[in-house]
């Protein structure tokens, strides 16, 4: 039986997939006896949730104090009576009402009018720029989260340092620093009957036996260490704490497994999950409908995650991001088209919560970007850079966001100092 090295090496990082066989095969693997270090019980953790497809920030965080919002959206605006008020001007979509407790306890902040300085309305280009951290530059080979891992002076020697939940390694984690892509912790590794397990074990030994130094050797070590650690975690028996109830679906499953890895103390520092389905050109809906259903899952997942971690949230920051926002005016299909700025959420113990951050440009036609969209007043690199500097202890943002000048005066104030 032949196993291709491509199984393990993807996009410059390490992607591990389930073959449907049993992790016990590692008892005979070359690196099964590796002794793994103990990790610090407290360490900063960053969880990024990418709302892929361009979330409508104006319906997620509603400017209900601005009459222009209602004039431009006569059929899909969130009725003022339904908005969960935050500060008298902005409020939560009613399906995010579960987040109000986090707002009230100062662990949730909103950054409005945030986005890319690049004017593209192409999903592909805008997502690429936001994940590479170099807006307008298509030639960047790696992602900004991977560059953070590469340059972090306090990095831990653990295969679970940077983990994406999904079938492939995302652009944001591509690069020279090792990363994992895991679709499902419970299916992670190799499982199956004895003869199949034995043949697969032999194949792994043949593939990696005598491997010298370099990426291949490092990747094989990461692979074996990861499954060895996961056996200790025993994901099949995990029970969320304090009655936390994660929603069904990919987002709920991803957040549940991220919480599990944090609590298992396997050295997780960076986690990433995709949240798809935000491209609402048609039948977007208002308090109910297509967008409302997506926001329901998001709110329930974030609250369950915070409840599950409890005191552990003191070291964790969750960031939602999206490639751009939607048009201020609704379209003829009861939806919204590709826009410019959007809203992002920041949640966690270190967060300067209970505030809507960033400079609000307003919705008046004279204040719009290209006459139709919310203008960007916070460059996404200022928000991401603040979180990396003040929470993740990054010391050199120039290596993470090349060509971008760091200026703390532009930080939106998402992290307490």
Buried (B, 14 or more C-beta within 10 A) or exposed (E): EEBEEEBBBBBBBBBBBBBEBBBBBBEEBBBBEEEBEEBEEEBBBBBBBBBBBBBBBBBBBBBBBBEBBBEBBEEBBBEBEBBBBBEEEBBBBBBBBBBBEBBEEBBBBBBBBBBBEBBBBEBEBBBBBBBBBBBEEEEBEBBBBBBBBBBBEEBBEBBBBBBBBBEBBBBBBBBBBBBBBBBBBBBBBBBBEEEBBEBBBBBBEEBBEEBEEEBBBBBBBBBBBBBBBBBEBEBEEBEBEEEBEBBEEBBBBBBBBBBBBBBBBBBBBBBBBBBEBBBBBEEBBBBEBBBBEBBBBBBBBBBBBBBBBEEBBEBBBBBBBBBBBBBBBBBEEBBBBBBBBBBBBBBBBBBBBBBBBBEBBBBEEEEBBEEBBBBBBBBBBBBBBBBBBBBBEBEBBEEBBBEBEBEEEBBBBBBEE
